[in-house]
Each structure stands twice: as structure tokens, then as C-alpha cells.
């Protein structure tokens, strides 16, 4: 009976290990496209719903998705859960909120993929789409420029963007920032975003 008991114990240990195994399914992506109205994302609720829509279309289930966007009343860093987060290919982006906002995160051109697992065009590509809407400071807290809390899609306003490829015009920290590089110019339209190297894309994170 002892061998059987030992086998049973081993089986239970294996089951426990499987239960706590890390889920490396997609929990982070860059939107493959803008919803269609530039900086007017329907506020945070609209942006969150769009993240969920894209994730669902890509086959992701069982997750709650939030956009990495700040407003006058919310900080992007407080909206995205506790991590860890993985891209569509199972590559870890960051362990937690602190590491995400540190130099140790793994956001690069090769890992900041869209929900389909595709690389986002960066500096040197045509067209450049690396400007990602965040409305945030480097630590993930709110910046003044948010396209009217993501309700403006016209000729007025601006938004802080980061560079998904961590590359810019120089070697400054801002140019290499994934979440806080510079404000857009010329308003909050798609055409305005294209003028500084973007396409109105934003980051989506699973909160669970």
C-alpha cells in the first residue's frame, strides 16, 4: 500500500503544481488600429471596451481588459491590474506595475506586439506608427495632455504618447520611453497623430 500512497501523493503534488503554473497567454497588446475617431475613444469606458473587443476577436477569453490611458481622475498605472503580463507570443513584458515602469521592463519593438502577434511599425519603417497614446508621465500617472480625457477627436487638443519601439530622434530618456515621449501636435485627429509618427494606437492590459 505504501507505493500506492506514494504515487497518490506525487499525483497530488503534480496537480498542485499545474494549478499554480503561470498563465502565459496574452495579457498585453498594442491595438492593431484606432477605433476610428482619433483621440475620441469614448472615454476610458470606450477604450476598455475596444481592448476587450480586439482581444476577443483574437481568440482571448476569460480576461478583463483595460486601456493604459490616464485622465484627469485616473492614472494609467492604477488601471491595469498587478501583472505579470505577456504578449501574444507568450513573452513576458513585466512582472508587476513597478517593473513595468522601470528600466527592467521588456517592452521593445519586437515584443510590443498587437493582438494578432504582429510587430508595430517603428522609426525607419513606412509608415511609422510607434507613437502610442497614453496621456501619462513616465511613472504612469496623469499628464495634462489627454485629448480631453479621450473624448476629443478634432482639431483641438493633444495627447502624450510613448514610443513602442523605444526609439526616437535622439538618445534621451524621453525618446526611448514606451509611455511618455512627447505630446502630439495639430489636434487629436488621426491625421494629426500621423504627423508625429503615430496612428492613434494604445496599449491594452489584462487586469486579471
N, C-alpha and C positions, 0 to 999 in steps of 0.2 A: 504493500500500500504506500510505502514511503516514496518510491519512484513516481507513482501516480500523483501523490500530493505535491511532489516537487515540480512535476510537469504542470500541474494546475496553477501553482504559484508563479511559475515562469510565464504561463499564458496570461495571467492577470497583470503581471508586470509589463508584458508586451502591449496589452490593451491600454494600460495606463499611459504608456509611452506614446502610443498612437493618438490618444485623446489630447495630449498636451503638445503634440507635434505642431510646429509653426505653420500657419496658413500663409503660403507664399503666392496665393492667387492675387490678381491685380487689385491694388488698393490705392493707386496713384496713376494719374494720366494727365496729359495736356489735351484739351479739347481739339478735335480734328478740324473744327470750323467754328465760326462765330454763329450765334443763333440767328443773326440777320439784321439786327438793329444797332450795330456798333456798340457804344458804351451803355446803351439801354438794354440791360439784361433782365429787366423785370425785377430789379432789386435783388437782394440776396436769395429770396424765395425762388425767383425765376431762374437764377443761376444754379442754385442747388438742384432744382427740378431738371434742368438741362443736363447737368452732370449725370444724374440718375438715368435720364433717357439715353444718353450716349453709352453709358455702362451697360444698360440692359440690351441695347442693340448689339453690343459687342459680346454678349453672352454672359455677362457678370450677373450673379443673383445673390440675394441674401445680404446685401450690404446697403448701408445708408451713406449717401454721397453728399458732400458739401464742397462748394467752391472756395478756393483760397483767395478770398477777397475781404478787404476791410471797408468799413463805412464809418460814419461819424459816431455810431453807437456800438460797433463791434470790431474786434481785432481778428485778422485772418488766423493768427496762431491759436486763437481760442475756439475756432470753429471746426477743427479737423480731427478731433479725437486724440488719442495718445500714441498711436503707432504700434509696431513698426509698419512701414509702408513699402509696397513692392510695385514695380511697373508691370506691364503686360507680358513681359518675358520672365517674370519671377525674380528680377534683380532688385536687391534691397536699395531703397532710396535713403532711408534714415531709420534709426531705431525709435526715436521719440521726438517730441517738439524741440527739446534743447539741441539735439544733434542736427535736426533739420535746419536750425538757424545758426549753425556753426560751420566752421571750415571743413568739418569732417563729413558733411553730407555727400551723397553720391549722385547729385544732380549734374549731369553733363549732357552734351548734345546726343551722345549715344544712349543715355538712359532716360532722358526726359521724353518719353515716347507718348504718342497719342493712344486712344483707347483701342486702336486697331494694331498697336505694336509698331507703328511707323515713326521714323525719325522726323522731327520738325526741322524744316529748312532754317539754317543759321546764317551768320555773317559769311559772305562769299558765295552763298547759293542764290539762285534766282527763281522765285523772289525770296528775299529774306523775310522770315516770319517769326524771328526769335523774340520779339517784344511780347511779353506775356502780361496781361492785365492783372494787377494785384492791389493797387491803391494802398500800398503798405511801405513802411520803413523796413530797414534790414532785419530788425528783430521781430517783424511780423505784426507790429502794431500799426494803427491807422495813420495814414498820411493825408494831407489836405486835398489831394487830387484824386477823386474817385468817380468822375463823370456823374456828379450829383447823386452819390450813393447808388450808382449803377442804374439810373433812371433817365440819363440824358444820352441821346444818340444823334444830336445835331451839331451845328457849327460852334457851339459854345462848350466850355469846359475842357478838362484834361484828366488824364489818369496816370498814376505812377505805374511803370512797367518794369519787369525784370527780364533778364536775358536767359532763355532756356539753354543756350549753348555756352553760357558763361564767357562770352567773348564780346568785346566792343571796340570802340575807336582807339583805346589806349589800354594800359596795363593797370588802371586804377581799380580799387575795390568795387566802385560803382559799376564800372564796365563789366566786371566779372561776376556781378551779383545776379543770382537767379530770381530774386524777388523785389529788388529796389534799385534800378539802374538810372532812370530818368523819367521826366514827365513826357507825355505825348504833346504834340503841338497841332494847332489848327482845328481843335474841336474834338468831338467824340464819335465822328463818323468812321466807317470802315476805311474810306479814302484817307482820312487824317491819320489813322493808325498805320496805314501802309506807307505814309510819308516818312515815318521814323523807323521802319523795319518791322512792322507787325501786321497782324490780320485779325485783331480782336479776340485772340485765344486766351484761355485762362486755365489754371491748374485745378484739378479735382482730386479730393482725398476721401477715402472711406473712413468714416468715423468709428466703425466697429470691426 
